[in-house]
Amino acid sequence: MQVITELRTLLRLPDFRKLFAVRLVSQTGDGMFQVGLASLLFFSPESQGTAPAIAGAFAVMLAPFTIVGPFAGVLLDRWQRRQVLAWGNAVRVVLTLAMALLMLTGGVTVWISVLGLAALSVNRFLLAGLSAGLPRVVDGPLLLTANSLTPTLGAGAAFLGGGIGVLLGMTLDPGRLKDSAALLCASFVFGTAALLALRMTRTLLGPEKPAEQAITNEIARVARGLAHGARYLVARRTPGQGLLVMAVHRFLYGVVFIAAILISRNLLSDPGDADAGLATFALVIGLTGVGGFFAVLLTPTLSRYTGSLAWITIMLLLAAASQVLLLTSPARAVVLAGATLLGLAAQGTKIAVDTIVQRDTEDAFRGRAFAFYDVLYNVAFVGAAALAAFTLPDEGWSRGVFGALAVAYLVTAAVLFRWGARTPAPVDLAPEPVRA
């Protein structure tokens, strides 16, 4: 297949291999960490399994990212991105070990949530850095394939890490060691990712002209830099449009994600059996990843014939179909099939949007573009949590909610196809208005 051939070509590029290795290892640790955190917050006997409680936990964990997140892009356009990957993973080692130690000595406390919030914040920063650095090691037509493979195989690595975390939880005897096992393993994997990042040269991932001023001066100019970046993305049209589409999708997907937790815990499993609920949710997420894998195979080939905008429209229509399927029945087979279809649609959309943002954004603005990307993700998910808290029953399944989501996907697809920009607009903006 063409995607396999292009993967072999990509893997012949030594700098791509190094960056790809960091992503795979780092996201394997992400999966372990997220399973450990989810087990504590959503599937432990002490956690509340109501829709408001689950949605509220998500909102608390994600809302601060919308405040911290905007600073990431300006910093990624000024700090060496290779250093960000190395130091970021090293910081996660410390945070995760501290969480595991707290679990072993004192159980679940408020500090677990505080440290978890910090670790997730660093994770979002690292993902933005990985995306912003990719065009520095791949260019031309291979960039589309790289955008197909790296995030999706990274997600696959996260699923693998999550699976290991689930197996650890199911094989160990109940107790604090069981609760902290996934976190301990994640810290080791994060350390490995930090070491792998050091194999790259310091300047490989850019930016070409990082700022040399004191960081306090740089932070003081963040607001103006972000405003300038926002004006650029809007004026450029295609990258700004892509970010907006992904924000809408993330909002709709977020409602389904919270519904999946509730369905896995309270409908398809005994609410009192934490391991069964977590295993069911892991299966749902795993099949979402299977759908994403098919997106890797299909997107690089088919989107070249349809064009990016038409491909995104098709993926949004598939997402609508997944919601129509879910509203028919809460049966296990239907939920799993819907997850697979939605995974295909979500990853197919993301691959195309990532390529648009990377291809149509100048390097001087690319870090800010992906920081905005990340912020919009979090804002949309917080909004989804708020909607889910008021609209979903505790069992997670609602014919009315899934029907409304299907309509929203259809409307988004129609608006994008009818009025969406197909080519970027020329922009006459200086890249660095914030420098003294």
Sine and cosine of phi, psi and omega as CSV:
sin_phi,cos_phi,sin_psi,cos_psi,sin_omega,cos_omega
0.00,0.00,0.44,-0.90,-0.07,-1.00
-0.88,0.48,-0.64,0.77,-0.03,-1.00
-0.91,0.42,-0.56,0.83,0.03,-1.00
-0.93,0.36,-0.67,0.74,0.03,-1.00
-0.87,0.49,-0.69,0.72,-0.01,-1.00
-0.95,0.33,-0.52,0.85,0.09,-1.00
-0.89,0.46,-0.68,0.73,0.04,-1.00
-0.88,0.48,-0.63,0.78,0.04,-1.00
-0.90,0.45,-0.69,0.72,0.02,-1.00
-0.87,0.48,-0.67,0.74,-0.06,-1.00
-0.94,0.33,-0.20,0.98,0.11,-0.99
-0.99,0.17,-0.21,0.98,0.03,-1.00
-1.00,0.06,0.93,-0.37,-0.12,-0.99
-0.87,0.49,-0.62,0.78,-0.01,-1.00
-0.93,0.36,-0.60,0.80,0.07,-1.00
-0.89,0.45,-0.68,0.74,-0.01,-1.00
-0.86,0.52,-0.65,0.76,-0.03,-1.00
-0.92,0.40,-0.72,0.70,0.01,-1.00
-0.92,0.39,-0.63,0.78,0.01,-1.00
-0.89,0.45,-0.65,0.76,0.01,-1.00
-0.89,0.45,-0.65,0.76,0.03,-1.00
-0.88,0.47,-0.69,0.72,0.01,-1.00
-0.88,0.47,-0.75,0.66,-0.07,-1.00
-0.88,0.48,-0.73,0.68,-0.04,-1.00
-0.93,0.36,-0.70,0.72,-0.01,-1.00
-0.87,0.49,-0.69,0.72,-0.04,-1.00
-0.97,0.24,-0.38,0.92,0.17,-0.99
-0.89,0.46,-0.69,0.72,0.08,-1.00
-0.89,0.45,-0.60,0.80,0.06,-1.00
-0.83,0.55,-0.71,0.70,-0.02,-1.00
-0.87,0.49,-0.70,0.71,0.04,-1.00
-0.88,0.47,-0.71,0.70,-0.03,-1.00
-0.89,0.45,-0.71,0.70,-0.05,-1.00
-0.91,0.41,-0.60,0.80,0.07,-1.00
-0.91,0.42,-0.68,0.73,0.03,-1.00
-0.87,0.49,-0.68,0.74,-0.01,-1.00
-0.94,0.34,-0.67,0.74,0.02,-1.00
-0.89,0.45,-0.63,0.78,0.02,-1.00
-0.87,0.49,-0.64,0.77,-0.02,-1.00
-0.95,0.30,-0.67,0.74,-0.16,-0.99
-1.00,0.01,-0.50,0.87,-0.17,-0.99
-0.86,-0.51,-0.38,0.92,-0.10,-0.99
-0.83,-0.56,0.06,1.00,0.07,-1.00
-0.98,0.21,0.42,-0.91,0.02,-1.00
-0.86,0.52,-0.45,0.89,-0.04,-1.00
-0.98,0.20,-0.35,0.94,-0.07,-1.00
-0.98,0.20,0.48,-0.88,0.04,-1.00
-1.00,0.04,0.68,-0.73,-0.07,-1.00
-0.98,-0.21,0.39,0.92,0.00,-1.00
-1.00,0.09,0.35,-0.94,0.01,-1.00
-0.86,0.51,-0.73,0.68,0.02,-1.00
-0.88,0.48,-0.60,0.80,-0.02,-1.00
-0.92,0.38,-0.72,0.69,0.00,-1.00
-0.90,0.43,-0.73,0.68,-0.01,-1.00
-0.90,0.44,-0.63,0.77,0.02,-1.00
-0.90,0.44,-0.62,0.78,0.04,-1.00
-0.88,0.47,-0.66,0.75,0.05,-1.00
-0.90,0.44,-0.68,0.73,-0.03,-1.00
-0.89,0.46,-0.68,0.73,0.01,-1.00
-0.89,0.46,-0.65,0.76,-0.04,-1.00
-0.96,0.29,-0.49,0.87,-0.12,-0.99
-0.98,-0.21,-0.47,0.88,-0.08,-1.00
-0.84,0.55,-0.69,0.73,0.01,-1.00
-0.88,0.48,-0.44,0.90,0.00,-1.00
-0.88,0.48,-0.49,0.87,-0.02,-1.00
-0.94,0.33,-0.32,0.95,0.05,-1.00
-1.00,-0.02,-0.72,0.70,-0.03,-1.00
-0.97,0.24,-0.58,0.82,-0.12,-0.99
-0.81,0.59,-0.68,0.73,-0.03,-1.00
-0.84,0.54,-0.45,0.89,-0.01,-1.00
-0.96,0.28,-0.37,0.93,-0.07,-1.00
-0.88,0.47,-0.69,0.72,-0.07,-1.00
-0.89,0.45,-0.71,0.71,0.01,-1.00
-0.89,0.46,-0.64,0.77,0.01,-1.00
-0.93,0.36,-0.60,0.80,0.03,-1.00
-0.93,0.38,-0.40,0.92,0.08,-1.00
-1.00,0.07,0.00,1.00,-0.03,-1.00
-0.81,-0.59,-0.61,0.79,0.05,-1.00
-1.00,0.08,0.49,-0.87,0.12,-0.99
-0.91,0.41,0.83,-0.56,-0.13,-0.99
-0.93,0.38,-0.46,0.89,0.07,-1.00
-0.91,0.42,-0.62,0.78,0.05,-1.00
-0.92,0.40,-0.60,0.80,0.05,-1.00
-0.87,0.50,-0.70,0.71,-0.02,-1.00
-0.91,0.42,-0.65,0.76,-0.03,-1.00
-0.94,0.33,-0.79,0.61,-0.04,-1.00
-0.94,0.34,-0.59,0.81,0.02,-1.00
-0.87,0.50,-0.71,0.70,0.03,-1.00
-0.93,0.37,-0.57,0.82,0.06,-1.00
-0.90,0.44,-0.66,0.75,0.05,-1.00
-0.88,0.47,-0.62,0.78,0.01,-1.00
-0.91,0.41,-0.51,0.86,0.08,-1.00
-0.86,0.51,-0.74,0.67,-0.03,-1.00
-0.90,0.44,-0.72,0.69,-0.03,-1.00
-0.89,0.45,-0.69,0.73,-0.05,-1.00
-0.94,0.34,-0.64,0.77,0.07,-1.00
-0.89,0.46,-0.62,0.79,0.03,-1.00
-0.90,0.43,-0.65,0.76,0.05,-1.00
-0.90,0.44,-0.69,0.73,0.01,-1.00
-0.89,0.45,-0.65,0.76,0.01,-1.00
-0.90,0.43,-0.65,0.76,0.05,-1.00
-0.89,0.45,-0.64,0.77,0.03,-1.00
-0.90,0.44,-0.67,0.75,-0.05,-1.00
-0.93,0.36,-0.52,0.85,-0.11,-0.99
-0.98,-0.20,-0.48,0.88,-0.10,-0.99
-0.68,-0.73,-0.04,1.00,-0.02,-1.00
0.97,0.23,-0.25,-0.97,-0.06,-1.00
-0.95,0.30,0.85,-0.52,0.05,-1.00
-0.73,-0.68,0.07,-1.00,0.01,-1.00
-0.90,0.44,-0.45,0.90,0.01,-1.00
-0.93,0.36,-0.43,0.90,0.09,-1.00
-0.88,0.48,-0.70,0.71,0.01,-1.00
-0.91,0.40,-0.64,0.77,-0.01,-1.00
-0.89,0.45,-0.74,0.67,0.00,-1.00
-0.93,0.37,-0.60,0.80,0.06,-1.00
-0.89,0.46,-0.65,0.76,0.06,-1.00
-0.87,0.48,-0.69,0.72,0.01,-1.00
-0.90,0.43,-0.68,0.74,-0.01,-1.00
-0.91,0.42,-0.66,0.75,0.04,-1.00
-0.92,0.40,-0.57,0.82,0.05,-1.00
-0.89,0.46,-0.70,0.71,0.03,-1.00
-0.89,0.45,-0.63,0.78,-0.01,-1.00
-0.87,0.50,-0.71,0.70,0.02,-1.00
-0.89,0.46,-0.62,0.79,0.03,-1.00
-0.89,0.45,-0.67,0.74,0.00,-1.00
-0.91,0.41,-0.66,0.75,0.00,-1.00
-0.89,0.46,-0.64,0.77,0.06,-1.00
-0.89,0.45,-0.64,0.77,0.03,-1.00
-0.91,0.40,-0.64,0.77,0.04,-1.00
-0.88,0.47,-0.68,0.73,0.00,-1.00
-0.93,0.36,-0.67,0.74,-0.02,-1.00
-0.92,0.39,-0.49,0.87,-0.03,-1.00
-1.00,0.10,-0.29,0.96,-0.09,-1.00
-0.85,0.52,-0.71,0.71,0.00,-1.00
-0.90,0.44,-0.21,0.98,0.04,-1.00
-0.98,0.17,-0.26,0.97,-0.01,-1.00
-0.89,-0.45,-0.17,0.99,0.03,-1.00
-0.64,-0.77,0.65,-0.76,0.10,-1.00
-0.60,-0.80,0.02,-1.00,0.02,-1.00
0.93,0.36,-0.39,-0.92,-0.05,-1.00
-0.87,0.49,-0.43,0.90,-0.02,-1.00
-0.93,0.37,-0.28,0.96,0.00,-1.00
-0.89,0.46,-0.59,0.80,0.03,-1.00
-0.89,0.46,-0.71,0.70,0.03,-1.00
-0.90,0.43,-0.64,0.77,0.03,-1.00
-0.88,0.47,-0.64,0.77,0.05,-1.00
-0.93,0.37,-0.47,0.88,0.07,-1.00
-0.95,0.30,-0.69,0.73,-0.17,-0.98
-1.00,0.10,-0.72,0.70,-0.16,-0.99
-0.91,0.40,-0.74,0.67,0.03,-1.00
-0.93,0.37,-0.60,0.80,-0.08,-1.00
-0.96,0.27,-0.70,0.72,0.07,-1.00
-0.93,0.36,-0.49,0.87,0.14,-0.99
-0.90,0.44,-0.66,0.75,0.08,-1.00
-0.90,0.44,-0.61,0.79,0.06,-1.00
-0.88,0.47,-0.63,0.78,0.06,-1.00
-0.90,0.43,-0.61,0.79,0.05,-1.00
-0.90,0.43,-0.64,0.77,0.06,-1.00
-0.89,0.46,-0.65,0.76,0.04,-1.00
-0.88,0.47,-0.73,0.69,0.04,-1.00
-0.88,0.47,-0.65,0.76,0.06,-1.00
-0.89,0.45,-0.63,0.77,0.04,-1.00
-0.89,0.46,-0.65,0.76,0.06,-1.00
-0.89,0.46,-0.65,0.76,0.03,-1.00
-0.89,0.45,-0.65,0.76,0.04,-1.00
-0.90,0.44,-0.70,0.72,-0.01,-1.00
-0.89,0.45,-0.63,0.78,0.06,-1.00
-0.87,0.50,-0.69,0.72,-0.01,-1.00
-0.91,0.41,-0.53,0.85,-0.05,-1.00
-0.99,0.11,-0.41,0.91,-0.07,-1.00
-1.00,-0.06,-0.45,0.89,-0.02,-1.00
-0.99,0.14,0.45,-0.89,0.05,-1.00
-0.93,0.36,0.55,-0.84,0.00,-1.00
-0.82,0.57,0.63,-0.78,0.00,-1.00
0.47,-0.88,-0.05,-1.00,-0.08,-1.00
-0.94,0.34,-0.50,0.86,0.06,-1.00
-0.90,0.43,-0.65,0.76,0.05,-1.00
-0.87,0.49,-0.68,0.73,-0.03,-1.00
-0.92,0.39,-0.50,0.87,-0.08,-1.00
-0.98,-0.18,-0.08,1.00,-0.10,-0.99
-0.87,0.49,-0.72,0.69,-0.02,-1.00
-0.89,0.45,-0.60,0.80,0.01,-1.00
-0.92,0.38,-0.65,0.76,0.03,-1.00
-0.89,0.45,-0.68,0.73,0.03,-1.00
-0.91,0.41,-0.64,0.77,0.00,-1.00
-0.88,0.47,-0.64,0.77,-0.01,-1.00
-0.89,0.46,-0.63,0.78,0.05,-1.00
-0.90,0.45,-0.68,0.73,-0.02,-1.00
-0.92,0.39,-0.64,0.77,0.04,-1.00
-0.88,0.47,-0.64,0.77,0.04,-1.00
-0.89,0.46,-0.64,0.77,0.05,-1.00
-0.89,0.45,-0.66,0.75,0.02,-1.00
-0.89,0.46,-0.64,0.77,0.02,-1.00
-0.88,0.47,-0.67,0.74,0.02,-1.00
-0.92,0.40,-0.63,0.78,0.02,-1.00
-0.90,0.44,-0.56,0.83,0.02,-1.00
-0.89,0.45,-0.51,0.86,-0.02,-1.00
-0.95,0.32,-0.19,0.98,0.06,-1.00
-0.95,0.32,-0.37,0.93,0.03,-1.00
-0.99,0.12,0.49,-0.87,0.09,-1.00
-0.92,0.40,0.44,-0.90,-0.13,-0.99
-0.86,0.51,-0.58,0.81,-0.10,-1.00
-0.98,-0.18,0.10,1.00,-0.14,-0.99
-0.85,0.53,-0.70,0.71,-0.14,-0.99
-1.00,0.00,0.06,1.00,0.02,-1.00
0.98,0.22,-0.08,-1.00,0.03,1.00
-0.96,0.29,0.32,-0.95,-0.08,-1.00
-0.91,0.41,-0.59,0.80,-0.04,-1.00
-0.79,-0.62,0.96,0.27,0.01,-1.00
-0.92,0.39,0.49,-0.87,0.00,-1.00
-0.92,0.39,0.57,-0.82,0.01,-1.00
-0.93,-0.36,0.03,1.00,-0.01,-1.00
-0.97,0.26,0.25,-0.97,0.05,-1.00
-0.87,0.49,0.58,-0.81,-0.08,-1.00
-0.89,0.46,-0.50,0.87,0.03,-1.00
-0.90,0.44,-0.61,0.79,0.05,-1.00
-0.93,0.37,-0.61,0.79,0.00,-1.00
-0.91,0.42,-0.69,0.72,-0.01,-1.00
-0.90,0.43,-0.56,0.83,0.01,-1.00
-0.90,0.43,-0.38,0.93,-0.04,-1.00
-0.97,-0.22,0.10,1.00,-0.06,-1.00
-0.85,0.52,-0.72,0.69,-0.08,-1.00
-0.85,0.52,-0.71,0.71,0.01,-1.00
-0.92,0.39,-0.60,0.80,0.02,-1.00
-0.91,0.42,-0.66,0.76,0.01,-1.00
-0.93,0.38,-0.65,0.76,0.03,-1.00
-0.88,0.47,-0.65,0.76,0.03,-1.00
-0.91,0.41,-0.67,0.74,0.04,-1.00
-0.89,0.46,-0.62,0.79,0.02,-1.00
-0.90,0.43,-0.67,0.74,0.03,-1.00
-0.89,0.46,-0.62,0.79,0.02,-1.00
-0.89,0.45,-0.75,0.67,-0.04,-1.00
-0.89,0.46,-0.64,0.77,0.03,-1.00
-0.92,0.38,-0.70,0.72,-0.02,-1.00
-0.92,0.39,-0.56,0.83,0.00,-1.00
-0.95,0.32,-0.37,0.93,0.13,-0.99
0.97,0.25,-0.92,0.39,-0.14,-0.99
-0.89,0.46,-0.71,0.71,0.03,-1.00
-0.92,0.39,-0.63,0.78,0.05,-1.00
-0.90,0.44,-0.64,0.77,0.05,-1.00
-0.90,0.44,-0.66,0.76,0.03,-1.00
-0.89,0.46,-0.67,0.74,0.03,-1.00
-0.89,0.46,-0.63,0.78,0.01,-1.00
-0.91,0.41,-0.68,0.74,0.02,-1.00
-0.88,0.48,-0.69,0.72,-0.01,-1.00
-0.93,0.38,-0.53,0.85,0.06,-1.00
-0.91,0.42,-0.69,0.72,0.04,-1.00
-0.89,0.46,-0.71,0.70,0.01,-1.00
-0.88,0.48,-0.69,0.73,-0.02,-1.00
-0.89,0.46,-0.62,0.79,0.04,-1.00
-0.88,0.48,-0.75,0.67,-0.02,-1.00
-0.93,0.37,-0.68,0.74,0.02,-1.00
-0.90,0.44,-0.58,0.81,-0.01,-1.00
-0.87,0.49,-0.63,0.78,0.05,-1.00
-0.89,0.46,-0.68,0.73,0.01,-1.00
-0.91,0.41,-0.62,0.79,-0.02,-1.00
-0.89,0.46,-0.71,0.70,0.03,-1.00
-0.92,0.40,-0.62,0.78,0.08,-1.00
-0.87,0.50,-0.61,0.79,-0.01,-1.00
-0.90,0.43,-0.62,0.78,0.05,-1.00
-0.89,0.46,-0.74,0.68,-0.03,-1.00
-0.91,0.42,-0.68,0.73,0.02,-1.00
-0.89,0.45,-0.70,0.72,-0.01,-1.00
-0.90,0.44,-0.65,0.76,-0.07,-1.00
-0.99,0.16,-0.69,0.72,-0.21,-0.98
-0.95,-0.31,-0.27,0.96,-0.07,-1.00
-0.91,-0.42,-0.73,0.68,-0.03,-1.00
-1.00,-0.02,-0.10,1.00,0.02,-1.00
-0.66,-0.75,0.29,-0.96,0.11,-0.99
-0.94,0.35,0.85,-0.53,-0.04,-1.00
-0.83,0.55,-0.41,0.91,0.01,-1.00
-0.99,0.10,-0.13,0.99,-0.03,-1.00
-0.97,-0.24,1.00,-0.07,-0.08,-1.00
-0.89,0.45,-0.65,0.76,-0.03,-1.00
-0.90,0.43,-0.65,0.76,-0.01,-1.00
-0.92,0.40,-0.67,0.74,0.03,-1.00
-0.89,0.45,-0.68,0.73,0.01,-1.00
-0.91,0.41,-0.65,0.76,0.02,-1.00
-0.90,0.44,-0.65,0.76,0.03,-1.00
-0.91,0.42,-0.69,0.73,0.02,-1.00
-0.91,0.43,-0.62,0.78,0.04,-1.00
-0.88,0.48,-0.60,0.80,0.04,-1.00
-0.91,0.41,-0.66,0.75,0.05,-1.00
-0.87,0.50,-0.74,0.68,0.01,-1.00
-0.91,0.42,-0.61,0.79,0.02,-1.00
-0.88,0.48,-0.68,0.73,0.02,-1.00
-0.95,0.32,-0.48,0.88,0.17,-0.99
-0.87,0.48,-0.64,0.77,0.06,-1.00
-0.92,0.40,-0.58,0.82,0.08,-1.00
-0.87,0.48,-0.69,0.72,0.08,-1.00
-0.86,0.51,-0.66,0.75,0.05,-1.00
-0.89,0.46,-0.59,0.81,0.04,-1.00
-0.89,0.45,-0.66,0.75,0.06,-1.00
-0.90,0.43,-0.54,0.84,0.06,-1.00
-0.89,0.45,-0.59,0.81,0.05,-1.00
-0.88,0.48,-0.65,0.76,-0.03,-1.00
-0.95,0.30,-0.61,0.79,-0.15,-0.99
-1.00,0.02,-0.64,0.77,-0.17,-0.99
-0.89,0.47,-0.76,0.65,-0.05,-1.00
-0.86,0.50,-0.57,0.82,-0.04,-1.00
-0.99,0.14,-0.80,0.60,-0.14,-0.99
-0.96,0.27,-0.57,0.82,-0.04,-1.00
-0.92,0.38,-0.35,0.94,0.07,-1.00
-0.93,0.38,-0.46,0.89,0.02,-1.00
-1.00,0.03,-0.60,0.80,-0.06,-1.00
-1.00,0.08,-0.47,0.88,-0.20,-0.98
1.00,0.02,0.44,-0.90,-0.11,-0.99
-0.89,0.46,-0.70,0.72,-0.08,-1.00
-0.91,0.42,-0.70,0.71,0.02,-1.00
-0.91,0.42,-0.60,0.80,0.02,-1.00
-0.90,0.43,-0.69,0.73,0.04,-1.00
-0.88,0.47,-0.64,0.77,0.04,-1.00
-0.87,0.49,-0.69,0.72,0.02,-1.00
-0.88,0.47,-0.67,0.75,0.00,-1.00
-0.91,0.42,-0.61,0.79,0.05,-1.00
-0.91,0.41,-0.58,0.82,0.07,-1.00
-0.92,0.39,-0.61,0.79,0.08,-1.00
-0.90,0.43,-0.63,0.77,0.05,-1.00
-0.88,0.48,-0.65,0.76,0.06,-1.00
-0.88,0.48,-0.66,0.75,0.02,-1.00
-0.89,0.46,-0.59,0.81,0.02,-1.00
-0.90,0.44,-0.58,0.82,0.01,-1.00
-0.96,0.27,-0.58,0.82,0.10,-1.00
-0.88,0.47,-0.64,0.77,0.04,-1.00
-0.90,0.44,-0.70,0.72,-0.05,-1.00
-0.91,0.41,-0.52,0.85,-0.05,-1.00
-0.96,0.27,-0.17,0.99,-0.02,-1.00
-0.97,0.24,-0.58,0.81,-0.10,-0.99
-0.21,-0.98,0.52,-0.85,0.10,-1.00
-1.00,-0.02,0.29,0.96,-0.02,-1.00
-0.88,0.47,0.50,-0.87,-0.06,-1.00
-0.83,0.56,-0.72,0.70,-0.03,-1.00
-0.89,0.46,-0.62,0.78,0.00,-1.00
-0.93,0.38,-0.70,0.71,0.00,-1.00
-0.88,0.48,-0.68,0.74,-0.02,-1.00
-0.93,0.36,-0.64,0.76,0.05,-1.00
-0.91,0.42,-0.67,0.75,0.04,-1.00
-0.88,0.47,-0.62,0.78,0.03,-1.00
-0.90,0.44,-0.66,0.75,0.00,-1.00
-0.90,0.43,-0.71,0.70,0.00,-1.00
-0.91,0.42,-0.66,0.75,0.01,-1.00
-0.93,0.37,-0.57,0.82,0.06,-1.00
-0.88,0.47,-0.66,0.75,0.07,-1.00
-0.87,0.49,-0.74,0.67,-0.03,-1.00
-0.91,0.42,-0.69,0.72,-0.06,-1.00
-0.91,0.42,-0.73,0.69,-0.05,-1.00
-0.95,0.30,-0.60,0.80,0.06,-1.00
-0.87,0.48,-0.65,0.76,0.06,-1.00
-0.90,0.43,-0.71,0.71,-0.06,-1.00
-0.90,0.43,-0.65,0.76,0.01,-1.00
-0.86,0.52,-0.74,0.68,-0.02,-1.00
-0.91,0.42,-0.68,0.73,-0.01,-1.00
-0.92,0.39,-0.69,0.73,0.04,-1.00
-0.82,0.57,-0.69,0.72,-0.01,-1.00
-0.90,0.43,-0.68,0.74,0.02,-1.00
-0.87,0.49,-0.74,0.67,-0.04,-1.00
-0.90,0.43,-0.68,0.73,0.00,-1.00
-0.94,0.35,-0.69,0.72,-0.08,-1.00
-0.94,0.34,-0.63,0.78,-0.15,-0.99
-0.99,-0.17,0.08,1.00,0.02,-1.00
-0.92,-0.38,0.78,-0.63,0.04,-1.00
-0.91,0.40,0.46,-0.89,-0.09,-1.00
-0.86,0.52,-0.57,0.82,-0.03,-1.00
-0.90,0.43,-0.38,0.93,-0.01,-1.00
-0.95,-0.32,-0.06,1.00,-0.20,-0.98
-0.92,0.40,-0.63,0.77,0.02,-1.00
-0.88,0.48,-0.69,0.72,0.04,-1.00
-0.90,0.43,-0.59,0.81,0.00,-1.00
-0.88,0.48,-0.71,0.71,-0.03,-1.00
-0.98,0.22,-0.40,0.92,0.14,-0.99
-0.93,0.37,-0.68,0.73,0.10,-0.99
-0.86,0.51,-0.67,0.74,0.05,-1.00
-0.80,0.61,-0.77,0.64,-0.04,-1.00
-0.92,0.40,-0.66,0.75,0.00,-1.00
-0.89,0.45,-0.71,0.71,0.02,-1.00
-0.87,0.49,-0.63,0.78,0.09,-1.00
-0.81,0.58,-0.75,0.66,-0.08,-1.00
-0.95,0.32,-0.66,0.75,0.05,-1.00
-0.86,0.51,-0.70,0.72,-0.01,-1.00
-0.90,0.44,-0.62,0.79,-0.02,-1.00
-0.95,0.31,-0.59,0.81,0.09,-1.00
-0.89,0.46,-0.68,0.74,0.07,-1.00
-0.88,0.47,-0.64,0.77,0.04,-1.00
-0.90,0.44,-0.64,0.77,0.03,-1.00
-0.88,0.48,-0.67,0.74,0.02,-1.00
-0.89,0.45,-0.69,0.72,0.02,-1.00
-0.90,0.43,-0.70,0.72,-0.02,-1.00
-0.88,0.47,-0.62,0.79,-0.02,-1.00
-0.87,0.49,-0.54,0.84,-0.06,-1.00
-0.99,-0.11,-0.32,0.95,-0.13,-0.99
-0.93,-0.38,-0.45,0.89,-0.06,-1.00
-1.00,0.00,0.65,-0.76,0.17,-0.99
-0.97,0.26,0.21,-0.98,-0.03,-1.00
-0.89,0.45,-0.40,0.92,0.04,-1.00
-0.98,0.22,-0.27,0.96,0.09,-1.00
1.00,0.00,-0.30,0.95,-0.09,-1.00
-0.97,-0.23,0.80,-0.60,0.01,-1.00
-0.56,-0.83,0.89,-0.46,0.01,-1.00
-0.87,0.50,-0.65,0.76,-0.02,-1.00
-0.90,0.43,-0.67,0.74,0.00,-1.00
-0.91,0.42,-0.74,0.68,-0.01,-1.00
-0.90,0.43,-0.57,0.82,0.07,-1.00
-0.90,0.43,-0.68,0.74,0.02,-1.00
-0.91,0.42,-0.62,0.79,0.04,-1.00
-0.90,0.43,-0.65,0.76,0.04,-1.00
-0.87,0.49,-0.70,0.72,0.01,-1.00
-0.89,0.45,-0.66,0.75,-0.01,-1.00
-0.89,0.45,-0.66,0.75,0.05,-1.00
-0.89,0.45,-0.67,0.74,0.00,-1.00
-0.89,0.45,-0.69,0.72,-0.01,-1.00
-0.90,0.43,-0.68,0.73,0.03,-1.00
-0.87,0.50,-0.69,0.72,0.01,-1.00
-0.88,0.47,-0.69,0.73,-0.03,-1.00
-0.91,0.41,-0.70,0.72,-0.01,-1.00
-0.90,0.43,-0.69,0.72,-0.01,-1.00
-0.88,0.47,-0.73,0.68,-0.07,-1.00
-0.93,0.38,-0.55,0.83,-0.06,-1.00
-0.99,0.15,-0.67,0.74,-0.14,-0.99
-0.88,-0.47,0.00,1.00,-0.05,-1.00
-0.94,0.34,0.58,-0.81,0.06,-1.00
-0.97,0.25,0.67,-0.74,-0.02,-1.00
-0.98,-0.22,-0.32,0.95,0.04,-1.00
-0.73,-0.69,0.51,-0.86,0.00,-1.00
-0.95,0.30,0.50,-0.87,0.04,-1.00
-1.00,-0.05,0.57,-0.82,0.07,-1.00
-0.91,0.41,0.63,-0.77,-0.04,-1.00
-0.78,-0.63,0.76,-0.65,0.01,-1.00
-0.94,-0.35,0.97,0.25,0.03,-1.00
-0.79,-0.62,0.73,-0.69,0.08,-1.00
-0.92,0.38,0.65,-0.76,-0.11,-0.99
-0.95,0.31,-0.41,0.91,-0.13,-0.99
-0.76,-0.65,0.95,0.32,0.01,-1.00
-0.97,0.24,-0.17,0.98,-0.11,-0.99
-1.00,-0.05,-0.12,0.99,-0.02,-1.00
-0.97,0.23,0.57,-0.82,0.03,-1.00
-0.98,0.19,0.00,0.00,0.00,0.00
